[in-house]
């Protein structure tokens, strides 16, 4: 049995507000997917309007999309298309984008980019070019200003990933071939105000992190990391990012899993950001999320006789941490 709760906090004028309110999670029992309540499933364009994308429980099965217009107090099942919704993201403060396809148990076709706005249940769709033969390979989606970025690896390995850029999610698409974005799955793109884009690209046992000054590139390497070690890179702005590691790669003089570093120069160099907020646990992979350069959260083990994980928060750029939940 897995127990999970969905809670909501807020960010005030002077940092994080320490009051959390429990919400009613979407009724995902219909999707038969109760294993996790992953925040990565949720996309909010503002404090009130959001979606929860519940993946299919079996290959080729249906996805379930739930919408809220009251900040997560209530949810309703909201079909986007008759096909499978592969990914869904928010374009704050008033938009949403999704990639849909017609999927069977082994492959997908008819890839489409869907677009909607807050306060509406209508989704408009347009075909995504260059996806013939993609057959269910992962596909990435991001928003940079008024540009929508769609990226995927071609069905035949040719050393170049496809990056499609569409203004406001409408055709025509600009098609770019970007060799540095090749991965075993679609790179996860994080677009920042001002145009810079960070990319996380799994390459098997490793993960490559890259950055570009604009969506079209050029993309340059920031860090190559053993993905099995339990770590990652967390972009905050176009120039500021944090990285953390679960193995003694960055600081051999420290124990595994206690290194959090910060870059303020677009990833050219990193320095220690502050104390590691968690207890060391070889079986737990920590996670970090920063809302801006000062305010952030960390999820990790509490240590001692307590086998659980907890949420910690910082309001001074990771120099100090305090336990927020539970």
ChimeraX attribute file (.defattr): number of C-alpha atoms within 10 A of each C-alpha:
attribute: neighborCount
match mode: 1-to-1
recipient: residues
	/A:1	4
	/A:2	7
	/A:3	8
	/A:4	11
	/A:5	9
	/A:6	15
	/A:7	14
	/A:8	12
	/A:9	12
	/A:10	12
	/A:11	11
	/A:12	9
	/A:13	6
	/A:14	8
	/A:15	15
	/A:16	18
	/A:17	11
	/A:18	12
	/A:19	10
	/A:20	13
	/A:21	9
	/A:22	12
	/A:23	14
	/A:24	12
	/A:25	17
	/A:26	23
	/A:27	14
	/A:28	17
	/A:29	8
	/A:30	11
	/A:31	17
	/A:32	13
	/A:33	14
	/A:34	16
	/A:35	10
	/A:36	10
	/A:37	18
	/A:38	12
	/A:39	9
	/A:40	10
	/A:41	16
	/A:42	18
	/A:43	20
	/A:44	24
	/A:45	18
	/A:46	16
	/A:47	14
	/A:48	13
	/A:49	23
	/A:50	24
	/A:51	25
	/A:52	27
	/A:53	22
	/A:54	25
	/A:55	20
	/A:56	17
	/A:57	13
	/A:58	12
	/A:59	12
	/A:60	17
	/A:61	15
	/A:62	18
	/A:63	19
	/A:64	19
	/A:65	23
	/A:66	21
	/A:67	23
	/A:68	21
	/A:69	19
	/A:70	12
	/A:71	16
	/A:72	23
	/A:73	13
	/A:74	15
	/A:75	20
	/A:76	14
	/A:77	16
	/A:78	15
	/A:79	17
	/A:80	22
	/A:81	16
	/A:82	11
	/A:83	22
	/A:84	23
	/A:85	27
	/A:86	22
	/A:87	18
	/A:88	24
	/A:89	23
	/A:90	23
	/A:91	22
	/A:92	17
	/A:93	13
	/A:94	15
	/A:95	20
	/A:96	24
	/A:97	25
	/A:98	22
	/A:99	24
	/A:100	25
	/A:101	22
	/A:102	19
	/A:103	21
	/A:104	16
	/A:105	10
	/A:106	9
	/A:107	15
	/A:108	21
	/A:109	17
	/A:110	17
	/A:111	27
	/A:112	21
	/A:113	25
	/A:114	23
	/A:115	21
	/A:116	20
	/A:117	19
	/A:118	21
	/A:119	11
	/A:120	9
	/A:121	11
	/A:122	15
	/A:123	16
	/A:124	15
	/A:125	20
	/A:126	15
	/A:127	16
	/A:128	22
	/A:129	16
	/A:130	14
	/A:131	21
	/A:132	13
	/A:133	14
	/A:134	19
	/A:135	19
	/A:136	20
	/A:137	16
	/A:138	15
	/A:139	20
	/A:140	20
	/A:141	24
	/A:142	23
	/A:143	27
	/A:144	22
	/A:145	15
	/A:146	11
	/A:147	18
	/A:148	22
	/A:149	22
	/A:150	23
	/A:151	25
	/A:152	26
	/A:153	28
	/A:154	21
	/A:155	15
	/A:156	9
	/A:157	10
	/A:158	10
	/A:159	14
	/A:160	18
	/A:161	22
	/A:162	21
	/A:163	22
	/A:164	23
	/A:165	24
	/A:166	18
	/A:167	16
	/A:168	15
	/A:169	24
	/A:170	18
	/A:171	14
	/A:172	13
	/A:173	17
	/A:174	13
	/A:175	16
	/A:176	16
	/A:177	17
	/A:178	18
	/A:179	15
	/A:180	19
	/A:181	30
	/A:182	24
	/A:183	22
	/A:184	16
	/A:185	17
	/A:186	25
	/A:187	28
	/A:188	19
	/A:189	24
	/A:190	21
	/A:191	27
	/A:192	20
	/A:193	10
	/A:194	12
	/A:195	16
	/A:196	20
	/A:197	26
	/A:198	32
	/A:199	24
	/A:200	23
	/A:201	22
	/A:202	22
	/A:203	19
	/A:204	13
	/A:205	11
	/A:206	15
	/A:207	22
	/A:208	24
	/A:209	24
	/A:210	24
	/A:211	26
	/A:212	19
	/A:213	19
	/A:214	17
	/A:215	26
	/A:216	19
	/A:217	15
	/A:218	13
	/A:219	20
	/A:220	16
	/A:221	15
	/A:222	18
	/A:223	17
	/A:224	16
	/A:225	20
	/A:226	19
	/A:227	17
	/A:228	13
	/A:229	18
	/A:230	19
	/A:231	22
	/A:232	25
	/A:233	26
	/A:234	19
	/A:235	27
	/A:236	22
	/A:237	21
	/A:238	23
	/A:239	18
	/A:240	17
	/A:241	21
	/A:242	25
	/A:243	22
	/A:244	24
	/A:245	24
	/A:246	25
	/A:247	20
	/A:248	15
	/A:249	17
	/A:250	19
	/A:251	14
	/A:252	10
	/A:253	8
	/A:254	12
	/A:255	13
	/A:256	19
	/A:257	24
	/A:258	22
	/A:259	25
	/A:260	25
	/A:261	21
	/A:262	22
	/A:263	19
	/A:264	17
	/A:265	12
	/A:266	20
	/A:267	24
	/A:268	11
	/A:269	12
	/A:270	18
	/A:271	14
	/A:272	18
	/A:273	18
	/A:274	16
	/A:275	14
	/A:276	19
	/A:277	26
	/A:278	21
	/A:279	15
	/A:280	20
	/A:281	17
	/A:282	13
	/A:283	8
	/A:284	16
	/A:285	18
	/A:286	22
	/A:287	16
	/A:288	20
	/A:289	15
	/A:290	21
	/A:291	14
	/A:292	14
	/A:293	17
	/A:294	15
	/A:295	18
	/A:296	21
	/A:297	21
	/A:298	23
	/A:299	21
	/A:300	20
	/A:301	22
	/A:302	19
	/A:303	14
	/A:304	9
	/A:305	6
	/A:306	8
	/A:307	10
	/A:308	12
	/A:309	17
	/A:310	16
	/A:311	20
	/A:312	21
	/A:313	24
	/A:314	21
	/A:315	20
	/A:316	14
	/A:317	18
	/A:318	25
	/A:319	14
	/A:320	15
	/A:321	21
	/A:322	13
	/A:323	16
	/A:324	16
	/A:325	13
	/A:326	8
